[in-house]
Amino acid sequence: MKEKVWDLFVRFFHWSLVLSFTAAYLTVEFGHYSETYDFDEVHEFLGYFITILVVTRIIWGFIGSKYARFSNFIFSPSEYIQNFKAIMTNNHQKHYTGHNPLGGAMVFALLSGLLVLTFSGLTLLGWSEFTGPVWALGIPVSESFGELIKFVHYELPELMLVLIGAHILGVFVAMKQHGENLVRAMFTGFKES
């Protein structure tokens, strides 16, 4: 039986984040090869857009639909262990309509990483470019904190790529083990219950 699991906002958030994070990453990695266009502005715009996405997703995690709420995918430590064992042995005793425990943990890891990434980007803009909300609000950023923020903002995307890879691997493992098309579910909103 199909059940509506992912609401329109969650699906919009997910695919908008996929596209905007990819574009933001590529503007930094390959933008310096362009002699005709300055990709820094595109990167900055995408950073603002990602910030809005992440903040609204966090709010939606408290007020959104049933399966979008963070409370729906917080589990006990024993459930995380059981879920990990079930995945490793392909012996699933429990079906999760929304996120399974490890999937829920991945949501928290990705959102936390994105929150730090956007905070560091906004702070870096204020500290090094004298623009953006940190600068406009006159929030002082020391030289040492600025250097730390710069390091975080430049290195964290690589960790995010590892998390994204683990997320994609987890989706494909779950699809194989449960026979559910989770990618289609993130487009349609419907999942087998």
N, C-alpha and C positions, 0 to 999 in steps of 0.2 A: 504494500500500500504506500502511495506517495503522500508525503506530508510537506507542507510549506515550512521550510526551516530558515532559509536565508532571506531576510526582507530586502526590499529595494535599496535601502540605504547601505546595508552591509555589502551587497553586491556592487553598488556604485563605488563605495569606499575601496573595496578590494581591487577592482580592475583599474580604477583611477590611480591608486597607489602603485600598482604594478607598472603602469605606463609612465607615471611621473617620476618614480624612483629610477627606473631604467633610463629615462631621458636625462635626469639630473646627473646620474653617474656618467653617462656617455658624454655630456657636455664638458665634464672635467677631464675625462680620459682622452677625448679626441678633439675637444674644442680648440686646443692650442695649435692644431694643424691648419686651421682656417686662417687665411690671411685677409679674407674679405668680411668676416663677420665676427663680432665679439660675443662669444657664448657665455660670458660671465653674467650678463643680464638675464639670459634665458635660465641659467642655473639659479640665479637669485629668485626669479619669478617662480620657478618650480619649487624652490625651498619654501617660499611663502605658501604656495598651494599645498604642499605636503604638511606644513605646520597646521593649516586649517583642517585638512583631512584628519590628522592625528588627534587634534583637540576635539573635533566633533565626534570622532569614533570613541574617544574616552568618555565623553558625555553620554553617547548612545549606549555605552556599556553599562550605564546605570539606569537609563530611562527607556531604552529601546525595547524591541520585541523580545519574547522569551529566550530564544536561542542566541540573541545578540548580547544579552546581559552577561557581565562578567561572573555574576553569581551562578550562572548555569554551567560554567566550566572551571569552578574551583573545587578541587577534590582533596580527599585525605591523602597523606603520604602513602598509605598502603594501597590506595587505588592507583597511584602513579606507578608503583612497583608492579602491581598485578597487570596493569595495562602494558607496561614494558615487557613483562614475561609473556603475555598473550601474543604480542607482536613478534617476539623472538621465536616462539614455538608455533605460531599460527594456530593457536588453540584459544579462540575467543569464547568466553563464557557469557559475556555481556555485550549488548549492542547499544551504541550511543547514537541517539538521533542527531544531537548537536555535535559539539567537539568532544572527542575522547580526552582523557586526562593529559596525554602528551600533546595533543593538538591544542588544548587550552593553554598549556604551559608555553607552547610556541607562540601563541597570540600575545601573551604577556611579554615574552622575550623580544619579539619583533616590535611591539608598540613601545617598550622601554627603550630599545635601541634607537628607534625613530625619534622618540621624545628627546633623548640626549643629542642626537644628530641635529635636529632642528634647533634646539636650544644653543648648541655650540655654533651653528651657522649664524643665528641671529646675533649672538654675542661677538662672533668674529667680525661680522659686518660693522658693528659699532666700534670695535676696538681698532681694526685695521683700515676700514674704508670710510669711517666717520659718516655712516648712513644707517638707516634702519631704525627699528623701534628702540633698541638699547641706547643708541646714540641720541635719538630724538628725546628720549625720556631723561637723558643726562645721567644714566647709570654708570658710575665709574668702574672701569675694568683695569686692574693693575697689569703691569708688564708681565709678571710671572703667570697670572691667571690667563692673560691673553695668549701667552705661549702655550700653556696647557690646553686651552680651548682649541687653538689652532692644530695642535697635535691630535686631539680627540677627533676634530672634524675631518682631518685628512686621513686618519687611520681607521676610524669606526666603519666607514663603508665596506672595507674588506671583511670585517667581522660580520656585517650585515649580509654580505654575499654568502658567507658560510651558513648563516641562519636560514637564508632564503633557499639555499641548496638543500639543507636538511628538511625544510618545510615541503619543498617539492618532492623530495624522496619519500617523506612520510605520506604525502597524498597518494603517490603511486603505489606504495606498499599497501596502504589502506584500500585502495581501489582493487588491487589484486586479491587481497585476503578477504574482502567483504563482497566483491562483485558489484560495487556501487560506482557509478560514474560521478565522482566528486567534482570534476571540472565542469561538467554539464550542470550539476546542482548549483555551482557558483554563478552560472549564467541564468538558469531558470528559477532558482530559489527552492526547487523541490528536490527532496531526497527520500530514498526508501526508508520507511520506518519499521 
